[in-house]
Amino acid sequence: MKSLFFIGCLLSVGFLSLQAQDISKNAIGLRLGDDDGFGAEVSYQRGLGNAQRLEFDLGWRANNNFDAVKLAGIYQWVWNIDKGFNWYAGPGAGFVFIDFEDPSGRDDSETFIFIAGDIGVEYNFEFPLLISLDFRPEIGFGNNDDDLSFDIGLGVRYQF
């Protein structure tokens, strides 16, 4: 029984080491998303080890009806699929400030927080470029914004 347990532990450690992926210490670029038409975000990733990182996104959106600023922070685990392909997942949170254009002149702005999940795939090129496609469901909590929205984003980042 002890030898079976030892072999199971050895196989688990071996499997985890095969899945480990060295990721870039820093990456910066753009993430183009669509969370109810939110738009572009400046995105920064900071590696925390061989297979974990933090991602910070600062987005903005302006149109005829509102101006908005969004800040998100995501903790991600990264696993290797094959050579330059990885997949990643993790939890996160952030806040959004929206200033609605009200024709009557009254202040119609709101700030709310959200929690999010993130899952995606990425490709590391031989040169320092990273492209990614991810899915980020977000649940907002605020004045009148207790809802679920889905953010799909395409990211392009320079790694250093």
TABEL-V751755 format. One record per residue. N is the residue number from 1. RES is the residue in one small letter. D_CENTER is the distance of its C-alpha to the mean C-alpha in Angstrom with 1 decimal. Layout:
N:RES:D_CENTER, N:RES:D_CENTER
//
This chain:
1:m:43.0, 2:k:41.9, 3:s:41.6, 4:l:39.5, 5:f:37.1, 6:f:37.1, 7:i:36.4, 8:g:33.5, 9:c:31.9, 10:l:32.6, 11:l:31.0, 12:s:27.9, 13:v:27.5, 14:g:28.3, 15:f:25.6, 16:l:22.9, 17:s:24.1, 18:l:24.0, 19:q:20.3, 20:a:19.5, 21:q:17.9, 22:d:18.3, 23:i:15.2, 24:s:15.6, 25:k:16.1, 26:n:14.5, 27:a:12.8, 28:i:12.7, 29:g:12.7, 30:l:11.7, 31:r:9.1, 32:l:11.5, 33:g:10.5, 34:d:13.0, 35:d:12.8, 36:d:16.5, 37:g:16.8, 38:f:14.5, 39:g:14.4, 40:a:13.1, 41:e:10.8, 42:v:11.5, 43:s:8.8, 44:y:9.8, 45:q:9.1, 46:r:11.9, 47:g:13.3, 48:l:14.9, 49:g:17.1, 50:n:17.7, 51:a:14.8, 52:q:12.4, 53:r:10.2, 54:l:8.5, 55:e:5.9, 56:f:7.5, 57:d:7.6, 58:l:11.1, 59:g:12.3, 60:w:15.8, 61:r:18.0, 62:a:21.8, 63:n:24.3, 64:n:27.7, 65:n:26.7, 66:f:24.1, 67:d:22.1, 68:a:18.7, 69:v:16.3, 70:k:12.8, 71:l:11.0, 72:a:7.8, 73:g:7.2, 74:i:5.1, 75:y:7.6, 76:q:7.5, 77:w:10.8, 78:v:11.7, 79:w:14.8, 80:n:17.1, 81:i:18.5, 82:d:21.1, 83:k:21.7, 84:g:18.9, 85:f:16.8, 86:n:14.0, 87:w:11.9, 88:y:9.1, 89:a:8.2, 90:g:7.8, 91:p:8.3, 92:g:7.6, 93:a:9.7, 94:g:10.9, 95:f:13.9, 96:v:15.3, 97:f:18.8, 98:i:20.8, 99:d:24.3, 100:f:26.2, 101:e:29.2, 102:d:32.1, 103:p:35.4, 104:s:37.4, 105:g:36.1, 106:r:34.8, 107:d:31.6, 108:d:29.0, 109:s:25.7, 110:e:23.4, 111:t:20.5, 112:f:18.4, 113:i:15.7, 114:f:13.1, 115:i:11.5, 116:a:8.6, 117:g:7.8, 118:d:5.4, 119:i:7.6, 120:g:8.4, 121:v:11.0, 122:e:11.7, 123:y:15.0, 124:n:16.5, 125:f:19.6, 126:e:22.8, 127:f:22.4, 128:p:19.4, 129:l:17.1, 130:l:13.8, 131:i:12.8, 132:s:10.0, 133:l:9.8, 134:d:7.3, 135:f:8.2, 136:r:6.8, 137:p:10.1, 138:e:10.9, 139:i:14.3, 140:g:15.9, 141:f:18.8, 142:g:21.2, 143:n:24.5, 144:n:24.5, 145:d:20.9, 146:d:20.6, 147:d:18.9, 148:l:16.3, 149:s:14.3, 150:f:12.3, 151:d:9.7, 152:i:9.9, 153:g:8.7, 154:l:10.4, 155:g:9.6, 156:v:12.6, 157:r:12.7, 158:y:15.9, 159:q:16.0, 160:f:18.6
//
